[in-house]
Amino acid sequence: MNKIEIPLSKSKISLLLIGALVFVILGTLFLITPDTFISPIFRNPQAIRIAGIVAVLFFGAVGVYGFKKLFDKTLGLTIDENGITDNTNATSVGLIDWNDIVEIRAEQVMSTKFLMIFTNNPDKYMERVNGFKRKLMQGNMKMYGTPLSITSNTLKYNFDDLQRLIKDKLIEQKEKMPNR
């Protein structure tokens, strides 16, 4: 198999960073001037303040992640005879061995599409990480049945093409594997 290297998209990451910054600013405004945002839908200043805290924390974390990714020189995704080396998102674990992959399924949350990678030993991959990354992976495990996901949101690659490419490479590798 030829090695396929897909770089990170600095323009997509820049847009992510700008979006995160806008929401951090809005969240900050919710925190310091909640009365300004009172409307028929949002009547409680305390609820507006809590929404501001959540926005600042979540989008602040997204912004820090985006800033780190903007200067990340590592390839976003590498596909070779060993497996898929993932560096696309906050829960990336590096190499996912072809031998471990049992299924690849597309999922979508709102407008964001991602590939869920099901393995015969998800704990092997969760043991590679700790802290906040592990918590995110545990959340994926509870919601989708696997801790591993790949997105094209940070890649210079179209999602549908990425899905087709990875599924085709998995089939190709399964045909080469003995005892399958």
Protein Blocks (a to p, Z undefined) as FASTA:
>chain_A
ZZddddddfklmmmmmmmmmmmmmmmmmmmmmmmlmgcfklmclklmmmmmmmmmmmmmm
mmmmmmmmmmpcbdfbdcdfkbccdffbfkbgbjadfklpmbdcdddehjbccdddddfb
lmlmmmmpgcjllmmmmmmmmmnopabdcdfklpccdfklmmmmmmmmmmmmmmmpghZZ
